[in-house]
Amino acid sequence: MSLFRKKAFNINVSIGIAQYPLDGNNLSLLLKNADIALYKAKKEGGNKVQKFI
């Protein structure tokens, strides 16, 4: 009997991107806009990279 069992699993990644200075000129605004982009990516099914628009 093997000590290790093979298990398959999936990892999904969603990323929100905000670009300085186009999407904000300070850290607070950039983080807010990146968060908005992140949740848009998740809402569209996840496993995506979404740029703030």
VMD Tcl script that draws the C-alpha trace (Angstrom):
set ca {
  {0.00 0.00 0.00}
  {1.34 3.39 -1.01}
  {1.74 6.09 1.61}
  {0.79 8.77 -0.90}
  {-2.50 8.89 -2.74}
  {-2.76 10.80 -5.97}
  {-5.51 13.37 -5.91}
  {-6.45 15.73 -8.70}
  {-7.65 19.22 -7.94}
  {-8.20 22.45 -9.83}
  {-6.92 25.88 -8.95}
  {-8.64 28.94 -10.36}
  {-7.08 32.38 -10.30}
  {-8.80 35.71 -10.81}
  {-6.72 38.89 -11.07}
  {-7.77 42.54 -11.15}
  {-5.39 45.07 -12.67}
  {-5.30 48.86 -12.32}
  {-2.54 50.85 -14.02}
  {-0.86 53.98 -12.70}
  {-1.64 56.78 -13.62}
  {-4.41 55.84 -16.06}
  {-6.62 54.15 -13.46}
  {-5.64 56.20 -10.41}
  {-2.95 58.58 -9.25}
  {-2.64 57.28 -5.67}
  {-2.39 53.89 -4.00}
  {-5.87 54.01 -2.47}
  {-7.57 54.63 -5.81}
  {-5.44 52.05 -7.61}
  {-6.33 49.37 -5.05}
  {-10.03 50.28 -5.22}
  {-10.04 50.05 -9.02}
  {-8.04 46.80 -9.06}
  {-10.58 45.37 -6.60}
  {-13.45 46.40 -8.90}
  {-11.69 44.67 -11.81}
  {-11.08 41.56 -9.67}
  {-14.74 41.19 -8.73}
  {-15.76 41.71 -12.37}
  {-13.45 38.82 -13.33}
  {-14.97 36.64 -10.61}
  {-18.53 37.56 -11.63}
  {-17.75 36.51 -15.22}
  {-16.88 33.01 -14.06}
  {-13.44 33.41 -12.57}
  {-10.14 32.10 -13.82}
  {-9.54 35.42 -15.63}
  {-7.39 38.50 -15.67}
  {-9.48 41.69 -15.86}
  {-8.15 45.20 -16.47}
  {-10.01 48.08 -14.85}
  {-11.94 50.03 -17.50}
}
mol new
graphics top color blue
foreach p $ca { graphics top sphere $p radius 0.5 }
foreach p [lrange $ca 0 end-1] q [lrange $ca 1 end] { graphics top cylinder $p $q radius 0.2 }
display resetview
